[in-house]
Amino acid sequence: MIKIEYRCAAGKAIPSLWESGSWLARGVAIPEDLLPLVDRVERAITGVAGAVQDARFDRRSDEPGSGLRVDQAVAGVEAASREWFAVSGELQASLELKRRWQPRLGSECQAAESALTMLHLAVTCELALAQPLDWIEGNPRLQDIPGWPGGEDAVLTEAASGAGRLLALLRGGTDDDSKQESFSVYSDNEIAFTIRAILSQSSDAIGRVFAGLSAVPLVGVVAPDATDKVREMLERLGDWAIERAIDVLPQRVTALVRIALGRARGLLLKVLGAFRDRVVADVDVLVGDGAAASEFTIGTLLGGIYAVSDVNDRACEAFNAPNITNRDRQQRGGRLVKLKKSNNRWVVGPVEVLALGLPTLWTVTIPLGGVGVAAAVPAAAILLAWVVLMSGDQLDASHYPNFWKGVVRRSAGE
C-alpha cells in the first residue's frame, strides 16, 4: 500500500486516516453490509483533507516554476469534494432504506445519520480553508497567495479520526464499546451524579460553540449580533435553500462549502424529525440567555430545559423497582458509567473539535433570504442543536427521540 503523507505549514506530518487505526474500530451496531460504504466514506474524507492540504501548501520541487496553478488546486478540491458528496449520499440513501425495511435497525441508522451530519460540517470547515482560491483567480502560483490562512488546524482529520472520533461513531452507532464495565454498587446519589456529569459536559460543549462563534478573524473582535443571527437561523432551520442556490454561484470553492453545509442541515432536520420544534425552542433559550453566561449558568439553563428533577425521579424509581437483585443494580450501575463516556464521545469530542472551525467559516458568505450570512452562523446553530438533541436523548428528557439509551432506560435495565 502506498503511504500518502501531507504536511502542514510547520512541516508536521499529518497521517492518513488509514494509518490512524480508526478503521479497526468496527462496531457491531451499524448493519454489516454497510461497512464497505463506510470504508469508502473514510477514503473520501482522506481525499478532501489531502486536496485542501495540496491547495493550501504548494508542493514545490527543485525545478524553477514548479508548483500547482490555482486552476489545478481548485480542480483537485472539486474532484475530492464531489467524491465525498457522492459516497456520503450513497450511504445516506442506504441508511434510509435500512430504516424503512428493517425498523429494528432504526436507532442505529439514526445514530449513523447523526455522525454523518457532523462529518458534513467537518468537511465544511475543511473546505473553508481553501476559500481564498476564489479571491485570487488567475494567480499562477499558490505560494504567492496573499492572506493565505496558515495557522488553522485540520479540523476534518481531527473530527473524523482524532478527538472527535466521528468515523468510529459512524461505525459503532449507539453501542458505546465492547468492554464490560466492572460492576459497582450504585446508589440514588450516584444516579444524580451521572446526570450532573452529563449536564456539565454538555454545558462545556455549548460554551465552546459560543467561544468559536465569537472569534471573528477578519476584525478580531466579538460580533455583537452573532447570537441574534443564530436565533434567526434556528427559527428558519427548515427554510434554508443553500443547495438550490449552487448553480448560480460564480465562486467554485465557496459553492462547495455551501453544498456541504446544506447537506449537514438537511441531515439534521431528518434526525430531528417531529422533535424539531422542541429542540429549536430549547436551543433558542440557550442562545438568548447563554451567550455571555458562565458554564454554571449554561448548566443551570440546561437543567431547566431537560427537567432534570423529573429525569432523576424516574431513574431512581426504575433503579429501585421491586424484584431486582443487587447484581442487577451493579450491572445497571456499570451501564450508567458507560453512559457518561458515551456523552463524552457523542457530544464533547465532536463539538469541541468542530467549534475550532467556526472562526474560519466567518470568511465564507452564504445567500439566505436574499442577504449574505456568514457560514459560521448556521454552523453554530447546527452544533447547538446537536448538543441539545444528544444530551436530551441520553438523559431521557421528555419530548426527545430517545434513540440513545439514556439514564432512565439504563436504570431500568436496558
Residue pairs with C-beta under 8 A, 6 or more apart in sequence:
1 18
3 16
3 19
4 16
4 46
4 50
5 13
5 14
5 15
5 16
6 13
6 14
6 16
6 49
6 50
6 53
6 54
7 13
7 14
7 53
7 57
8 14
8 53
8 57
8 154
9 56
9 57
9 150
9 151
14 49
14 53
14 154
14 157
16 46
16 50
17 23
17 42
17 43
17 45
17 46
17 49
17 157
17 160
17 161
17 167
18 42
18 43
18 46
20 161
20 162
22 42
22 160
22 161
22 165
22 167
22 168
23 39
23 42
23 167
25 167
25 168
25 171
25 172
26 35
26 171
26 172
27 168
27 171
27 172
27 173
27 175
27 178
28 172
28 175
28 178
29 108
29 111
29 171
29 172
29 173
29 174
29 175
30 38
30 108
30 111
30 112
30 170
30 171
30 172
30 173
31 98
31 102
31 105
31 108
31 109
34 91
34 94
34 95
34 98
34 112
35 171
37 87
37 90
37 91
37 94
38 91
38 167
38 170
38 171
40 87
40 90
40 91
41 84
41 87
41 88
41 91
41 116
41 119
41 167
41 170
42 160
42 167
43 87
44 80
44 83
44 84
44 87
44 88
45 84
45 119
45 123
45 156
45 157
45 160
45 167
47 80
47 83
47 84
48 77
48 80
48 81
48 84
48 123
48 126
48 127
48 156
49 126
49 154
49 156
49 157
50 80
51 76
51 77
51 79
51 80
51 81
51 130
52 77
52 80
52 126
52 127
52 129
52 130
52 154
52 156
53 154
54 68
54 73
54 76
55 68
55 73
55 74
55 76
55 77
55 130
55 133
55 142
56 129
56 130
56 142
56 148
56 149
56 150
57 142
58 67
58 68
58 141
58 142
58 143
59 67
59 68
60 66
60 67
60 143
61 67
67 141
67 142
67 143
68 76
68 141
68 142
69 140
69 141
69 142
70 133
70 136
70 137
70 138
70 139
70 140
70 142
73 130
73 133
73 142
74 130
74 133
74 252
74 253
77 127
77 130
77 133
77 253
77 256
78 252
78 253
78 256
81 123
81 127
81 256
81 259
81 260
84 123
84 260
85 259
85 260
85 263
88 116
88 119
88 120
88 263
89 263
91 112
91 116
92 113
92 116
92 267
95 109
95 112
95 113
95 116
96 109
98 105
98 109
99 105
99 106
99 109
99 110
106 403
107 173
107 174
107 403
107 404
108 173
108 174
110 271
110 401
110 403
111 169
111 173
111 174
111 403
111 404
112 170
112 173
113 267
113 270
113 271
114 169
114 267
114 271
114 346
114 386
114 389
114 390
115 166
115 167
115 169
115 170
116 170
116 267
117 264
117 267
117 268
117 271
117 382
117 386
118 159
118 164
118 166
118 264
118 350
118 354
118 386
119 159
119 160
119 166
119 167
119 170
120 260
120 261
120 263
120 264
120 267
121 260
121 261
121 264
121 354
121 357
121 379
121 382
121 383
122 155
122 156
122 159
122 160
122 164
122 166
122 353
122 354
122 357
123 156
123 260
124 257
124 260
124 261
124 264
124 357
124 361
124 375
124 379
125 155
125 156
125 159
125 354
125 356
125 357
125 358
125 360
125 361
125 379
126 154
126 155
126 156
126 357
127 253
127 256
127 257
127 260
128 257
128 357
128 360
128 361
128 363
128 364
128 375
129 149
129 152
129 360
130 253
131 253
131 254
131 257
131 363
131 364
132 145
132 147
132 148
132 149
133 145
133 252
133 253
134 251
134 252
134 253
134 254
135 147
136 145
136 146
139 145
142 148
149 360
152 357
152 360
153 356
155 353
155 354
155 356
155 357
155 360
158 164
158 353
158 356
159 166
159 350
159 353
159 354
160 166
160 167
161 167
161 168
162 353
163 349
163 352
163 353
164 349
164 350
164 352
164 353
164 354
165 345
165 349
165 350
166 350
168 345
169 345
169 346
169 350
174 403
174 404
174 405
176 338
176 339
176 341
176 342
176 345
177 338
177 341
180 334
181 334
181 335
181 337
181 338
182 334
183 327
183 330
183 331
183 333
183 334
184 330
184 333
184 334
184 337
185 326
185 329
185 330
185 333
186 319
186 329
186 330
186 332
186 333
186 336
188 316
188 319
188 320
190 333
190 336
191 312
191 315
191 316
191 319
191 336
191 407
191 411
192 312
194 336
194 337
194 339
194 340
194 407
195 308
195 311
195 312
195 315
195 395
195 407
197 340
197 343
198 339
198 340
198 343
198 391
198 394
198 395
198 407
199 299
199 302
199 303
199 306
199 308
199 391
199 395
200 295
200 299
201 340
201 343
201 344
201 347
201 348
202 302
202 343
202 347
202 348
202 387
202 390
202 391
203 295
203 298
203 299
203 302
204 295
204 348
205 347
205 348
205 351
205 352
205 355
205 387
206 286
206 290
206 298
206 302
206 384
206 387
207 295
207 298
208 351
208 352
208 355
209 351
209 355
209 358
209 380
209 383
209 384
209 387
210 227
210 290
210 291
211 355
212 355
212 356
212 357
212 358
212 359
212 376
212 380
213 223
213 226
213 227
213 230
213 358
213 376
213 377
213 380
214 222
214 223
214 226
215 358
215 359
215 362
216 222
216 223
216 359
216 362
217 359
217 360
217 362
217 363
218 362
218 363
223 362
226 291
226 376
226 377
226 380
227 287
227 288
227 291
229 373
229 374
229 377
230 287
230 377
230 380
230 381
230 384
231 284
231 287
231 288
233 240
233 368
233 373
233 377
233 378
233 381
234 280
234 283
234 284
234 287
234 381
234 384
234 385
235 280
235 284
236 368
236 369
237 265
237 268
237 269
237 276
237 280
237 381
237 385
238 269
238 276
240 262
240 265
240 368
240 378
241 368
242 258
242 259
242 261
242 262
242 265
242 366
242 367
242 368
243 258
243 259
243 262
243 263
243 266
245 258
245 367
246 255
246 258
246 259
249 255
249 258
254 364
254 365
257 361
257 364
257 366
257 375
258 364
258 366
258 375
261 366
261 375
261 378
261 379
264 379
264 382
265 378
265 382
268 382
268 385
268 386
269 276
271 389
271 401
272 279
272 385
272 389
273 401
275 389
275 399
275 400
275 401
278 399
278 400
279 385
279 388
279 389
279 392
279 400
280 385
282 305
282 388
282 392
283 381
283 384
283 385
283 388
285 301
285 304
285 305
286 298
286 301
286 302
286 305
286 384
286 388
287 384
289 297
289 301
290 297
290 298
290 301
293 301
302 391
305 388
305 392
305 397
306 391
306 392
306 395
306 397
307 397
307 398
308 395
310 398
311 395
311 396
311 397
311 407
311 408
314 396
314 408
315 396
315 407
315 408
315 411
316 411
318 408
318 409
318 411
318 412
318 413
319 329
319 332
319 411
319 412
321 412
324 413
328 413
331 413
332 410
332 411
332 412
332 413
335 405
335 410
336 407
336 410
336 411
339 394
339 405
339 406
339 407
339 410
342 394
342 404
343 390
343 391
343 394
346 390
346 394
346 404
347 386
347 387
347 390
347 391
347 394
350 386
351 383
351 386
351 387
354 379
354 383
355 383
357 379
358 376
358 379
358 380
358 383
359 376
361 374
361 375
361 376
361 379
362 374
362 375
362 376
363 374
364 374
364 375
365 372
365 373
365 374
365 375
366 372
366 373
366 374
366 375
366 378
367 373
368 378
389 400
389 401
390 404
391 397
392 399
392 400
393 400
393 401
393 402
393 403
393 404
393 406
394 404
394 406
394 407
395 406
395 407
396 402
396 406
396 407
396 408
396 409
397 406
402 409
405 414
